[in-house]
């Protein structure tokens, strides 16, 4: 009986380990704090494909310690003491267990080092969809400390997948390339429309993983993201530049724990297409404010519901605050496009040159009987 009990206990432990193999947070050694042995390094260059625990590399990959000097530049790591740098055509990848068919968001931190036009290609395999990868241009830095966190989403097509981050650039100096740190994964759940809100994820509570580090500046969701694979479920980022996903742990958020910041004027837009009934009356309500991040000055958010629009002014002191707004309209189509963008560009008052903008939260769409009753 003791042997049977021990076997069942071991089986239960093994089952528990499999069930909890993927949790929201860092991948195994996702912050690269466990590094190569001294014998597997030549200066900063990693000499063996599997020298970094839990990762496999190819190409010119460097293992960088925070404070490493490159010419006149001091390389800083946002979390912990170590990061990796991807040189020409370099790649890092890791296999993980997931739930086949589920949606996931990958969050990673990156910083530019040498070139202005550095890029990163993020992908997962196997992948049943052709050309389904994320290409991240990182010449625009949105944070004050030189490091940005980005999000990319995908659907798992197998129980075991391989996540890859690749630098496709070719520079004169093979060692030039972006730094990578803090790679994390989060399961995404598809929010539903309700009677209380015809929009999906109107409160932005469902979204990518945000690192809990004290210096977190939110997560950049890149442009040209469709709603079927969006790190911000329900929403399309269809503009030329990104938006920023923020949380109440690090910023002022009007309602709930999450919100978005429109950081690039009219080039930073979010949209959602919703079913409507022709001739029926609707009211779009939302909150506009600032994230308490030193983004000061006059701001204007433009909201659209099909051909209907409203401009909402907000004078920001950069210390938090918000105001409520609404747009009443009569639907002219069976599908209505809801969209928001910021009219103006803005920069933080800390002289960092970092883009910022108005905050958007608690977006609701309701059907009403008569518009003049509101």
Secondary structure, 3 states (H helix, E strand, C coil): CHHHHHHHHHHHHHHHHHHCCCCCEECCCCCCCCCCCHHHEECCEECCCCCCCCCEEECCEEEEECCEEECCEEECCCCCCEEEEECCCCEEEEEEECCCCCEEEEEEEEECCCCCCCEEEEEEECCCCCCCCEEEECCCCCCCCCCEEEEEEEECCCCEEEEEEECCCCCCCCCCCCEEEEEEEEEECCCCCECCECCCCCCCCCCCCCCCCCCCCCEEECCCECHHHCCCCCCEECCCCCEEEEECCCCCCCCCCEEEECCCHHHCEEEEEEECCCCCEEEEEEEEEECCCCEEEEEEEEEEECCEEEEEEEEEECCCEEEEEEEEEECCCCEEEEEEEECCCEEECCCCCCEECCEEEEEEEEEECCHHHC
